[in-house]
Amino acid sequence: MTSDVNQTKTEFGSENNSLVFPSLKIPFILLVTCFAAWGSAANLSEVMVGVFRKVFDMNYFQSALVTFAYYGAYFLLAIPAAFINKRYGYKTGVLTGLGLAAIGGFLFLPASWTLTYGAFLAALFVLAAGLSILETSANPFVLAMGPEETGTRRLNLAQSFNPVGANLGVLMGLVLILPNLTKDADRAGLTGEALRATQEYDLGLVLRPYLGIATVLVIIWVLIFFRKMETPLEVHEHEVGGAHPHAGKGVFGRLLKNRHYSFGVVAQFFNIAAQVATWSFTILYAEQVMGYDATTAGYFLQASLILFLISRFVMFYLLGKFRPTRLLLVMATSGVVLALIGVVSQNIIGLIAIVCISASLSLMFPTIYGVALHGLGDDTKFGAAGLVMAILGGALIPPLQGAFVDATGSQALGFLIVAFGLAVVAAYALFDLKTNRGANVTVGPASH
């Protein structure tokens, strides 16, 4: 079977050092737009933590349920997405995810009429469910769009456009939502119809960017629907009448026994936990520790995401020169140090250190993903689902961090949790570096 697949790859115009098969360059570009779209939706939800806390007068733990609903949906839909990909192919998985996510975005309209926190969480859950299917499909799809030797680097390039959307999401929050929210002083003492009117106004502000995201998702859906998008392996499966008959048997046992994969899932869990915990509480840290207003504090999160964006492209370049997990170890260790500075230096230095954590985070998701999936072959589609399920870290850890902050009264101490998460990532990088297997994971030349 391997020789047949290699023959199919040759027909796609493959070279071992190429980044993308020539016939799949346009599909690759279309997938890149998906990465930007879900980055926008994900990071807009980070802004929503502060918005819902103000509108519904909740504590930090309750407002952190926004991230729980979002990333919990990622966990629940990853395995169904793997079955879709296995049975119908990556393109169908991408279209299913885009369609469900668009429905979730449009559900914010009826949610704004009910003025209930639960309705917004439900809409967010449906949106995230679609994005879970989309991400479970798009990431391995990108890995399959070129030679395996350049897979990690190719995924880093596609993921580089995720923070482009992320910055747009936060910018929408800063421009369209936060400055126009009813001020705390104006809301104080309001009851009955007056309070309901302010809630209706504030939640109406949330509606507009989500409707915009839903519309963009529909446009991307149409563009992908009318484009042929098959990888060499999928073409081969169609030619022989389906996947290898034993491809799905014992897959979960094999994945569990594969230490590079199973440890990779753990590392991804704590990577996402650290990422969401950092971004969800950057604004709150700036407000509590530095005394900034919500709008000013929001610009520190924007700066964090801009740094994340720039670092993604820098890391893409460096991956053409250095072994992925060597870079991963350096960046994870740097992130631990920065998080600890944020705990110890509760001033502008600490805030800047927290913003700089994003530079460390920029490399982690696609690199862990690519290294963990390397060499899985027929098990890749289910392996991809496990790595997306690891995003559950973003659902579980921020509420715990919020409860810890509520108990201690200190935003700064909450970043001890971030330091621990990044330490686990550093341990995974060190594990890979100490094995002979890791030395064979290449990423291709610096130019293409």
C-alpha positions, 0 to 999 in steps of 0.5 A: 500500500505504501508504494501505491500511495507514494506513486499517487504522491508523485502524480501530485507533483511531490518533492521531499523538500516541497512544502505543499503539493502543487495541485493542492496549493489553492485548497491549502490557501482556502484552509488557511482562511479557516484557521483565521476564522476560528482564531477570530471566534476563539479570541472573541470569546476571551473578551466575553469573559470580562463582558459577561462578568460585568453584564450579569454581575458574576464572580470570576468563576462564573464568567470563566464558564464561557471558556468551559462551554467553548472548549468543552464543546471541542472535547465532545465533538472531536471523536465524531469529527474523526469518524466523519473524516474516516468515513467521508474524508477531510473535505466533508469534515471541514464543510460540516464544521464550517456549517455548524459553526455558522449556525452557532454564530447566528444563534446569538441573535435569539440569545440576545432576545432572551437576555439570559446567560444560558442562551449565550452559552448555548450559542457559544457551545454550538459555535465551538462544536462546529469549530471542533469538527473544523479543527479536527479536520483541517489540521491533519488535512494540512499535514496531508497536503505535502510530504510528511517530511515538511508536515510540522513546518507546513502546519506551523505556516497554516497556524500562523494565520490563526493569530491573524484572526485572533487579533481581529477577534480581540480588536472587534471586542475592543472597538465594538464592545468594551468601549460601548458597554454601560459603565459600572457607575451608570449601572449601579443601583439599577433594577427592573426595567432599567437594568434590563434595558442596559443588559439588552443594550450591552448584549446587543453589542456582543451580537454584531461581531458574532453575526459577522463571523457567521457570515464569513464562515458561510462564504468560506463554506461555499468556496470550499464546497465547489473546490476539489480537495483530495490528498494523495492518501484519499485518492488512493483509498478511492481507487482501491475502494476504501481505506485499509480494512484493518485501519480502524481496528485497535486504533485507540490501543495503539495510540495509547501505547505510543508514548510520543503520541500519548505524552503529546496529548498530555502536553497539548492539554496543558499547553492549551490550558496555559494559553487560555488561562493567560489570555483570559486573565491578562485583562483582569490582571491589568485591571486589578494589579495596575488599576487600568480601565477595561479598554486600556487593559484590553489593549495589553491583550491585543499587544499579546496577540500581536506578539503571538502573531509575529512570533508564529511567522518567526517560528516558521522561519526557525523551524527550517533551521532547527529541530522542532522540539529543541525550539519547543524546549527553549520557548516552554522554559522561557514561558515558565520564567515569564509566568513566574515574573508575573507572579513575583513582580506585581507591577508593570514589569509583571504585566509585560512579562505576561504579555510576552508569554504569548511569544512562547505560546506561538510555537506550541500547538502546531509543533506538539500536534505535528510531532505527536502525529508523525508516523501514525499513518492510518491512525492519524485521523483518530490521533488528530481527534485526541489532540483536539480533545486535549483542548479540554485543558482550556475548559477545565483549567481557567475556571480553576484559576478563576476559583483560585483567584476568587479565594486568594484575591490575587490575579498574579498568583493565578499565573502559577497555574500557567507556569505549571502548564508550560513546565509540562510542555517543556518536559514533553520537548525534553522527552522527545529530544532524548529519543532516537525517534525524535531525531528523525522528525524533520521539517524541510528547508528554510526556503520553498 
